[in-house]
Amino acid sequence: MKLLNLITEYVSLKQAMGMRYKSESGVLRSFCKVMGDIDIKEVNPDHVAAFLAGTGPITAFWHQKYKILNSFYKFALIRGYIDSSPLPKTIPKQPEPQTPHIYTTEELRRILASTDTMEASNSPLQAATFKTLLLMLYCTGLRISEALSLKIADVNLTDSLIIVRDSKFFKTRLVPVGPRIMDHLNSYLKKRRHLPHPSGVDSAFFATRTGNALTYHRVSKVFRLLRNLADIPHRDEDRYYPRIHDLRHTFAVHRLESWYSEGADVQRMLPRLSTYLGHLDIAETQRYLNMTPNLLLEANKRFERYALSEVNNV
């Protein structure tokens, strides 16, 4: 059976089971393009290894591609299309996950100020669009994919709510926002009305000058430019440069710091933060809570007050 035909059959099965299988489908079709229009039995193991390796050092993407291909080849084996899998038997060690960069408030100010350099006569809303997008990411903790998927109708100015539809775990959730960011969203929306609305209120909230949704590729490219203009360097101890996704981590950590500072019951508030971020459980939220000097300071203050009260009760 032709490799492309079997991939098409496999992807259709996954999607019929209720899975989106969008990124996985992209990997499989890229694999098919590299292997060529051949029978599945003719796939060369050396070519598979080269596809997995890509260029440069082994990254987490190697393991992501391997997982997708391994599932596909199990499907092919069970149905008798092949007798053995061409996947490598030796699996390299998965690299340590990237440590998120927790932006300081000063770094955030510099990034936002850098958007002013994007003023352009042929795209008059460009600077306002990116400043509003970055503010929303930091103030709400939305995933970048969720923010770029927002429609005009999803931003409820009357009730100060953002409706996040079909998020990472296929669930829709309501995200309440504070008055300051809501005022900014309202101001941006008034400007956004001057851009085309190809789908009416279902048009993209964050749009290009043509009214179409911003792409992740475009946003990532602009963010790298803004990060450089804001002079946020690559730290020696980190393997990667700070990312736009780190704004979500920064939101979570700053929220925790604020609760410690306010004397709130952090353990009781964590489930609320988990729900707000759209996580399935607290364990996933805890991965976002990197220890920072400010967070350590607030935690130490909390412990010091607790310890003093215990001593006084002795």
N, C-alpha and C positions, 0 to 999 in steps of 0.2 A: 504494500500500500504506500502511496506517495506520502512523504512527510507532511506536506502542507495540508492534505486532506485529513490526515489523522489529527493534526493539531486543531484544525477547524472543528472536527467532531468532538475532540476533548474539551475545547473551550466552550462549545455550545452546551455540552453536558454540565459543566461547572456552572454556567450562567442559568441553566434550567433548574438547578438546585437552589437558586436564590443568591448566588454569589455574584459580586460585581466582576471580579476577575479581569479587571481592566489592565493594571500594571503587569500582572502575570501573563496576560495575553500578549502584551507588547514584547515581553522577554522571549516568549515562544516564537513569535513571528520574526523577531530579530534573529533568533537561532536558526529558523528555517531559511531566512535570507542568506545567512552566512554559509549554511550547509549546501544550499542549492536545491533545485527541483529534482530530488532523488527519492528512491524508495527508502523507507525507514531502515531496512536491513543493510543499506549501503553506507550509513553514517559512519564516518571514520572516528575512532576513539581519540586519535591525536588532534583532529579538528575540533572535537568537543572540548578537549582540555584547553586548546588555544582560545576557544570562545569563552570559557570560564575565566581564564587568566586575564584576558584583555591586555591592556598595557599598564606598566607600572607595578607597584607592590600589591599584594593581596589585600583586598578590602572586604568589608562586610557584604558588598554587592556580590562577591564571588559566592558566598554562602547562600545569598538570596537566589541567585541564578541556579545554583546546584539544587536547592530545595524544590524549585519549580520544575526543573528538568527531571529530578528524581521521581516526583509525583507523576509526571507525564509518562515516564518510561515504565513505572509500575502499572499504569493503565494499559500501556501497549503490551506488557508481558502477560497480564491477566487475560487479555483478549487474544493472545496467541499471535500477535503481529510480529513479534521478535522472540528470539530464544535467550538473549542475554542483553544486558544494558551496556552501552558504550561509555558510561560515566566512569571517571577515575575511581579507583578503589581507595586511594590515599587522600584523605581530606585534610587540608592545612588547618592549623589552629586559627580560630577566629580572632581578629584583632580586638583589643579592648575598645569598648564603646567610647565615642567622642565625649569628652567632658564639656558640658555646656558653658558658654561664657555668660556670666551674670553681669549685665550692663549696670554701671553706676548711673546715678541720676544725671551726673555731669556728662557722661558719654551719651546718654539719651538726648540731652539738650543739644549736644553738638550734632548728632545725627539728624534730628528734626530741623535744626538751623540749616543744615546742608541742603535740604530740599529746596531752599530758596534759590539755589543756583540753577534749578531746573526750569525756571521761567523761560518760556519760548513763545514767540509770536504765532508760530504755526500750530502750537498745542498749548493754549492759554491755561488749561486746567491741569496740566501735568504736575506742577509743583504742589498744588492743593490736593490732588489725588494721592500722591505718595505720602505727603505729610499726614493726611487723614488715615490712610491705610496703616502706617506705622503707629500712630496714636491708638487706633483701634486694637491692633495686635498687642500692644503693651498694656492697655487699660482693660482689656477683656480676656486676654489669654487665649484667644481663638487660634486654631491652627491656620497656617497661611492658606491651605486649600479651602478651609471653611470661609475665610474672609473673601477670597477671590470668587467663590461660588455664590455669594450673596446677591440677591435681586433687590431692586428698589423696594418692592413690596415687603421684603424681609426686615426692613428697618422701620420699626414702629415708633415714630416720634411721639405720638400721643401717650403711649404707655411706657416709654423708655425701655423698650425691649428689642432685642435682636433675635430673629428666628433663624436658627441653624438647622437646615434641612438635610436629612440623609447624611449624617456625618460619618466619621470613620467606622462606627459600629452600626450603621444603617438606622440610626435613631435621630429623631428630630428633638431639639431641646430649645428652651427659651433662655436667653441670656440677658438678665437685667443689667442696665448700665447706669452710671452716675450722671448727675446733671451737667457736669463740666464737659465730659466727652459727648454727651447728647447734644449740647449746644454746638459743639464743633461739627458733629454729624449733620445737624440741621443746616448749619452754614454751608457745608460742602454740598448738601443735597440741593440747595437753592442754585448753586453754580452748576451742579450736574444736570439740571433741567435744560441748560443751554446746549448740551450734547445730544446727539440722536438717541432715540428710544426705539430700537428696531423691534422690540417685543413688548412695548408699553411698560407697565409696572413690573413686568417680568424681565426687563432689561437689566444688565449687570449694574450693580451699585458702583463698583470700582471699574471705570471704563476707559478705553482709549478715546481718542478724538472722534473715532467712527461710531462710538457707542457700544462697541464689543467689549467683552470681558478682558481684563488684563491677564496675561499668561504668567505662569510661574517662572518660565525662562526669562521673560522680560523683567519681572520683579526682582529676581535673583541678580540679574546683571546690573540693574540700577542700584540695588542695595550694596553691592560690592563697591560701586562708585561712591555712594554716600558714606560708606564705612571708611573709605580711604580719605575722603574729604574731611571727615570728622576726626581723622588721625587716631583711629582705634587699631592698634597694631596686632600682629600675630605674636602671642606670648611664647617665650622660648620653651616653656614646659608643655605647650599644647602642640598637637600634630596638625590642627586645622585652624583656619581663620574663624573669627566669630561669625555666626550665621543669623539669618533673619528668624529662623525657628527658635533661636535662643531668646527672643523676646517673650515667648511663651514661658520658658523656664524662669526668666527674670520676673514676669508677672507673679508666678507662684511663690518665688522666694521673697520678693518684696511684700507680698500679702502676708506671708508668715512672719516676717520681721515686724510688720505693722501690728499684727495680733499680739506678738510678744511684748512690744512696746506699750500697747494699750492694756496689757494685763488680762487678755482674753483667755478663755479655756481652749488652748490650741488643739488638744485631742478631740474635743467636741466639735471644733470648727473644721477639722480636716475632712470629714465626710462631705461637708457642704462644698468645700473647695474641689473635692473630687467630682462631685455632681456638676459643679459650675464648669469645670474643664472638659466635661464629657467623657470621663474615665469610667471604666466598668467597675473598678474597685480602688481602694485606698493604696494598695501596693503599687499600682501604676503611678499614682500621684506622688508617692514617696520618692520615686526615681527623679522627679523634677526638683526635689528640695535639696539642692546642693548646699553644703555648709560654706558660708561666706563669713568674712570677719564681722560684719554687722549682725548676721544671724547668730554667730557664736557669742558675740557680746550680749545680745538680748537674752539668749538662753542662759548665759552665766549670771546675768542680773536676776533672772527668774529663780535660778537655783540658789543664789545668795539669799534672796528674800525668804525662800523656803527653809534654808538651813538655819538662818537667824531665828525664824519662828520656832523651829524645833528646839534650838538651844534654849530659848527663853521659856519654853514649856517644861524644861527639865527641872 
